[in-house]
Amino acid sequence: MTRKDRRTEEEYRGAAVVRVDLGERGYDIRIGKGLDAAAVIRDLRPGGVLIVSDSNVDGLYGHRIESDMKAEDLSVFRFVFPAGEKSKNLATVERICCECAERGFDRSSVIVALGGGVVGDVAGFAAAVYSRGIRHVQVPTSLLAMVDSSVGGKTAVNLPQGKNLVGAFHQPAAVVIDLQALSTLPVREYRAGLAEVVKYGVIRSADFFGRLERDADAVANRDEETLRDVVAECCRIKADVVGIDEREGGVRAILNFGHTLGHAIEAASAYEWLHGEAVAAGMIYAALLSERERGFARRDTLRIARLLRRFGLDPGADGKLRALAWADIRRAMDVDKKKKGGVPRWVLAERMGSVAFGCEVDESALSHAWDVFREGGWLEE
């Protein structure tokens, strides 16, 4: 089956439509400007709708989307939790499930995740466990959620010991990506999302990476036409990978490029680093490891670092990287869910657009690469 056969794409009310082909669990991702999420949810004929959002996003979009749904004669309620990674826990999930129970929700009901990656993960996991699974719709409002966390059905919350340690695979019924939401996204959040965009070029498409280099200024300036194509391509790549390997038994692991170190940085910094900022650092570090372990070209490591810098993602720029100790980073890796037999497994680059997963790396190589990365002198070579 070819990639073209695994997805469909058409114009739908001015939106690009990318199909995640998973048989009866398949769904469409709609990408455009001014999309009508309420109409998509209406077509699901829900027995009740709970909009889950955080304290930042709800003030921007919660009332409007609730009004749109009420205009469709839907029974709709809103649940809002404090914004930030600290709310990504089992206590928040319990509160959402209790809200569903108090509203009399059953398996015909729908949870709508309105927000960024934290909202999508928390709301998606609540949908996965309430009544042993109800439908949910992802309406991402951050770039990171649009290109990554809203697609593919991975939902999870954190434990004190580590990130995303409790979760489930639970595919959404639909994903509605309204690019207008990016106009209100803070600069730091937008830049963080660009790390995941760059990742797709490294792991799957050298041509896409080249397009990002060519169109970097337009992307950085949030040009709508450019972003529509960029977000659609990221979704196509992820849909393709998820269609091959839904539950990360094999090739889906390539989507974790940069995430082993990235998750460790998040934990070691008490989540002072945004996810995308940590992943940007993790990708450069993984590229340095890849040079030694897989023969990845130094010129391509530099291309990755320079593109990230053009997007405002320079891990060493503000001194935060030097504040991190390798012992703390390595300790955080010990609770990474991607380890096997107590040993971290890495996604390493072989050439631009092609990576290997499940790689084991010697401890001395890991610490040496950290020292090289942290000092930053390699950038001038």
RADAHU-V786912 format. One record per residue. N is the residue number from 1. OMEGA is omega in whole degrees, -180 to 180 (999 if undefined). NEAR is the number of other ideal C-beta (glycine too) atoms within 12 Angstrom. Layout:
# RADAHU-V786912
n={N;N}
omega={OMEGA;OMEGA}
near={NEAR;NEAR}
This chain:
# RADAHU-V786912
n={1;2;3;4;5;6;7;8;9;10;11;12;13;14;15;16;17;18;19;20;21;22;23;24;25;26;27;28;29;30;31;32;33;34;35;36;37;38;39;40;41;42;43;44;45;46;47;48;49;50;51;52;53;54;55;56;57;58;59;60;61;62;63;64;65;66;67;68;69;70;71;72;73;74;75;76;77;78;79;80;81;82;83;84;85;86;87;88;89;90;91;92;93;94;95;96;97;98;99;100;101;102;103;104;105;106;107;108;109;110;111;112;113;114;115;116;117;118;119;120;121;122;123;124;125;126;127;128;129;130;131;132;133;134;135;136;137;138;139;140;141;142;143;144;145;146;147;148;149;150;151;152;153;154;155;156;157;158;159;160;161;162;163;164;165;166;167;168;169;170;171;172;173;174;175;176;177;178;179;180;181;182;183;184;185;186;187;188;189;190;191;192;193;194;195;196;197;198;199;200;201;202;203;204;205;206;207;208;209;210;211;212;213;214;215;216;217;218;219;220;221;222;223;224;225;226;227;228;229;230;231;232;233;234;235;236;237;238;239;240;241;242;243;244;245;246;247;248;249;250;251;252;253;254;255;256;257;258;259;260;261;262;263;264;265;266;267;268;269;270;271;272;273;274;275;276;277;278;279;280;281;282;283;284;285;286;287;288;289;290;291;292;293;294;295;296;297;298;299;300;301;302;303;304;305;306;307;308;309;310;311;312;313;314;315;316;317;318;319;320;321;322;323;324;325;326;327;328;329;330;331;332;333;334;335;336;337;338;339;340;341;342;343;344;345;346;347;348;349;350;351;352;353;354;355;356;357;358;359;360;361;362;363;364;365;366;367;368;369;370;371;372;373;374;375;376;377;378;379;380;381}
omega={-179;177;-180;179;-176;179;172;179;-178;175;-180;-178;179;-177;167;179;178;-178;169;-170;179;-180;-179;177;-179;-178;179;169;178;-175;-180;-177;178;-178;-177;-180;-179;179;178;-179;177;-178;176;-180;-176;175;-179;-178;172;175;178;-179;176;-172;175;-173;-177;-180;-179;-169;-172;-177;-178;-178;175;179;178;-179;177;176;176;179;177;173;-168;179;179;175;-176;176;-178;-179;173;-179;-178;177;-177;-174;-177;180;178;178;179;-180;178;-180;177;177;178;-179;-180;179;179;-179;174;-175;174;-175;-176;170;178;177;-178;-180;-179;-173;180;179;-179;-180;-177;-179;179;179;176;177;-179;-173;180;-177;-178;173;172;-177;172;179;178;174;-173;-180;176;180;-180;179;-180;-173;-172;-164;-179;-174;171;171;176;179;-177;171;-176;166;176;-178;-178;-173;172;-177;177;-177;-179;169;-178;-175;175;174;179;173;-179;-176;178;-175;177;-180;-179;-179;180;-177;178;-176;-178;179;180;179;180;178;-179;176;179;176;179;-179;-177;177;-179;-171;-168;-172;175;178;179;178;177;177;178;176;-179;-173;-174;-179;179;179;-179;-179;175;175;-170;-179;178;-178;179;-180;-179;180;179;-180;176;180;177;-179;-179;178;179;-179;-180;178;177;-171;-174;-169;173;174;-178;-168;179;179;180;178;179;178;-179;-172;-180;175;-178;179;179;177;178;-177;-177;180;-176;176;170;174;170;-178;-178;177;180;178;177;176;-179;179;179;178;179;177;177;175;-177;178;-178;-170;-173;178;178;-174;177;-180;179;171;179;177;178;-178;-178;177;177;178;176;178;178;-178;177;-174;-177;-169;-172;177;-178;-179;-179;180;-178;179;-179;-179;179;179;-177;178;179;178;-177;177;177;-176;-179;180;178;-177;180;-176;178;174;-171;167;-176;-176;175;173;-179;-179;-178;-179;175;-179;179;-176;174;-176;180;-177;-179;178;179;-178;178;179;177;180;179;-179;-175;-180;172;-178;-179;-178;-176;-177;999}
near={10;10;20;15;12;25;33;22;27;17;14;23;19;19;32;34;29;43;32;37;29;28;12;8;22;24;37;33;48;43;43;32;23;21;34;26;43;33;23;39;43;24;21;29;18;36;22;31;45;44;45;48;41;37;21;27;40;26;18;27;36;31;19;27;40;29;17;30;35;20;16;23;14;31;23;34;29;32;38;31;36;23;27;26;31;20;32;41;31;22;21;33;36;21;25;44;31;17;28;34;19;15;26;15;31;18;18;18;37;45;49;53;50;50;48;48;46;47;49;48;46;50;55;50;40;47;42;32;27;36;21;12;27;36;38;47;45;51;48;50;46;46;43;42;47;47;50;46;46;53;50;42;38;36;39;35;38;34;18;18;16;28;39;35;22;27;32;24;24;34;36;46;38;41;47;47;46;42;36;26;40;37;21;22;33;21;20;23;34;36;35;38;46;46;46;51;48;50;47;42;40;46;43;33;30;24;16;31;35;19;24;39;28;18;28;28;15;21;37;28;21;29;19;23;19;24;37;33;27;42;47;36;34;48;44;34;41;41;44;36;39;41;34;28;24;27;21;28;13;16;26;31;30;38;36;40;47;46;42;46;47;44;36;40;44;40;34;33;28;19;27;21;35;38;45;42;40;39;47;48;47;48;50;48;50;49;48;43;39;36;30;26;25;26;18;33;20;21;15;33;35;23;31;47;35;23;38;43;26;26;38;29;43;25;41;27;19;16;12;23;33;18;18;32;19;27;14;19;36;26;18;33;37;23;24;33;26;37;24;16;9;13;20;36;27;43;43;42;42;26;25;32;26;26;39;28;31;25;31;23;31;16;17;13;25;31;21;22;35;36;22;26;35;29;16;24;12;23;25;10;13}
